[in-house]
């Protein structure tokens, strides 16, 4: 099986540069991306569970991997939600599929966002990056499904670093289009 383009870029370029930048002796101590989690919450699933099938198919096309259906953990009477009711879909990407999705996100999807000025360079103080997409239509695989209803998604990039600065440097190495902090 061949290696993903971005994975090869990480091994040959990003990792050596990051090792030098962070002053690490061991190459295994260099931060890396462990997994990417895509999550879509579907509030319409409360009234019609068939909506989840369409959303699941589109997310599977975008991710390149079959998603799982997420269910409510607790009942909330005000929202007409019962425990165990299907409410969304998610997929966890690792390995080659993860790098292919990251490549598509950085080089295809984010540049397609209208009035795009970069993503916020804020991490979660544990070295993980969360990105909310308002529309899935920025991905080429969602074009056919965009006619009905467009959903947003949450993308979480988990790194092996517990330091935000090291994780930010890792993502910058992959050319993540961070917004400049100067005004």
KOLPA-259961 format. One line per 10 residues: their letters; for each residue x, y, z of C-alpha. Coordinates in nm, 2 decimals. Example, Ala and Ser with C-alpha at 12.3 -4.5 7.8 and 13.67 -1.06 7.14 Angstrom:
<sites>
as> 1.23:-0.45:0.78  1.37:-0.11:0.71
</sites>
This chain:
<sites>
xxxxxxxxxx> 0.00:0.00:0.00  0.14:0.34:-0.10  0.19:0.62:0.15  -0.03:0.93:0.15  0.13:1.25:0.00  0.09:1.45:0.33  0.23:1.16:0.54  0.54:1.15:0.32  0.57:1.53:0.36  0.55:1.49:0.74
xxxxxxxxxx> 0.82:1.23:0.75  1.06:1.40:0.51  1.00:1.77:0.59  0.78:1.85:0.88  0.93:1.61:1.14  1.30:1.71:1.09  1.21:2.08:1.09  1.00:2.04:1.40  1.27:1.84:1.58  1.52:2.12:1.51
xxxxxxxxxx> 1.27:2.40:1.61  1.17:2.23:1.93  1.52:2.12:2.02  1.43:1.75:2.06  1.70:1.48:2.06  1.48:1.19:1.99  1.28:1.18:1.66  1.00:0.98:1.84  0.94:1.28:2.08  0.84:1.50:1.78
xxxxxxxxxx> 0.46:1.58:1.79  0.25:1.40:1.53  -0.12:1.39:1.44  -0.28:1.08:1.60  -0.63:1.10:1.47  -0.90:1.33:1.32  -1.26:1.31:1.44  -1.54:1.44:1.22  -1.88:1.49:1.39  -2.22:1.61:1.26
xxxxxxxxxx> -2.51:1.66:1.49  -2.85:1.63:1.32  -3.13:1.79:1.52  -3.39:1.68:1.25  -3.31:1.32:1.35  -3.54:1.37:1.66  -3.84:1.38:1.43  -3.72:1.17:1.13  -3.44:0.92:1.18  -3.41:0.86:0.80
xxxxxxxxxx> -3.23:1.19:0.78  -2.93:1.03:0.95  -2.89:0.78:0.66  -2.83:1.06:0.41  -2.60:1.25:0.64  -2.41:0.93:0.72  -2.36:0.86:0.35  -2.23:1.21:0.27  -2.00:1.21:0.57  -1.87:0.86:0.46
xxxxxxxxxx> -1.80:1.01:0.11  -1.62:1.31:0.26  -1.41:1.10:0.51  -1.35:0.80:0.29  -1.46:0.57:0.58  -1.79:0.46:0.71  -1.92:0.67:1.00  -2.10:0.55:1.32  -2.43:0.68:1.45  -2.41:0.87:1.78
xxxxxxxxxx> -2.69:0.83:2.03  -2.82:1.05:2.32  -2.66:0.96:2.65  -2.94:1.11:2.86  -3.31:1.20:2.81  -3.40:1.57:2.78  -3.77:1.62:2.79  -3.76:1.98:2.67  -3.59:1.88:2.35  -3.80:1.56:2.31
xxxxxxxxxx> -3.49:1.35:2.33  -3.48:1.00:2.49  -3.18:0.81:2.60  -3.04:0.60:2.32  -3.21:0.81:2.05  -2.98:0.85:1.73  -2.88:1.22:1.71  -2.57:1.24:1.48  -2.29:1.07:1.30  -1.92:1.07:1.36
xxxxxxxxxx> -1.61:0.91:1.21  -1.25:0.87:1.35  -0.98:0.88:1.09  -0.63:0.73:1.14  -0.33:0.65:0.92  -0.34:0.70:0.55  -0.71:0.80:0.54  -0.64:1.06:0.81  -0.36:1.22:0.60  -0.57:1.21:0.28
xxxxxxxxxx> -0.85:1.39:0.46  -0.61:1.65:0.61  -0.47:1.71:0.26  -0.82:1.76:0.13  -0.92:1.99:0.42  -0.62:2.22:0.39  -0.58:2.23:0.01  -0.94:2.20:-0.12  -1.21:2.26:0.14  -1.08:2.56:0.34
xxxxxxxxxx> -0.99:2.76:0.03  -1.35:2.70:-0.09  -1.50:2.87:0.22  -1.65:3.20:0.12  -1.47:3.51:0.25  -1.20:3.29:0.40  -0.93:3.48:0.60  -0.77:3.19:0.78  -0.86:2.97:1.08  -0.82:3.08:1.44
xxxxxxxxxx> -0.49:2.97:1.58  -0.65:2.87:1.92  -0.60:2.52:2.05  -0.76:2.35:2.35  -0.47:2.37:2.60  -0.41:2.00:2.55  -0.25:2.02:2.20  -0.57:1.94:2.01  -0.73:2.16:1.74  -1.11:2.21:1.69
xxxxxxxxxx> -1.25:2.35:1.37  -1.62:2.41:1.30  -1.73:2.41:0.94  -2.07:2.58:0.88  -2.13:2.39:0.55  -2.02:2.06:0.43  -2.06:2.18:0.07  -1.70:2.31:0.07  -1.60:1.94:0.02  -1.62:1.82:-0.34
xxxxxxxxxx> -1.79:1.49:-0.24  -2.09:1.68:-0.08  -2.18:1.87:-0.40  -2.45:1.62:-0.51  -2.61:1.62:-0.17  -2.60:1.99:-0.12  -2.93:2.04:-0.30  -3.15:1.94:0.00  -3.01:2.06:0.33  -2.66:2.16:0.42
xxxxxxxxxx> -2.51:2.06:0.75  -2.21:2.18:0.94  -1.95:1.97:1.11  -1.70:1.97:1.38  -1.34:1.86:1.30  -1.11:1.77:1.58  -0.74:1.71:1.51  -0.58:1.52:1.80  -0.20:1.55:1.82  0.05:1.36:2.04
xxxxxxxxxx> 0.16:1.69:2.20  0.02:1.82:2.52  0.17:2.16:2.45  -0.03:2.41:2.23  0.27:2.58:2.09  0.43:2.25:1.97  0.09:2.14:1.82  0.05:2.48:1.65  0.40:2.45:1.50  0.31:2.10:1.38
xxxxxxxxxx> -0.01:2.22:1.21  0.18:2.52:1.06  0.43:2.27:0.92  0.13:2.11:0.73  0.05:2.47:0.60  -0.27:2.50:0.80  -0.39:2.85:0.70  -0.39:3.01:1.04  -0.52:3.37:1.07  -0.26:3.62:1.15
xxx> -0.29:3.76:1.50  -0.20:4.12:1.41  -0.48:4.36:1.32
</sites>
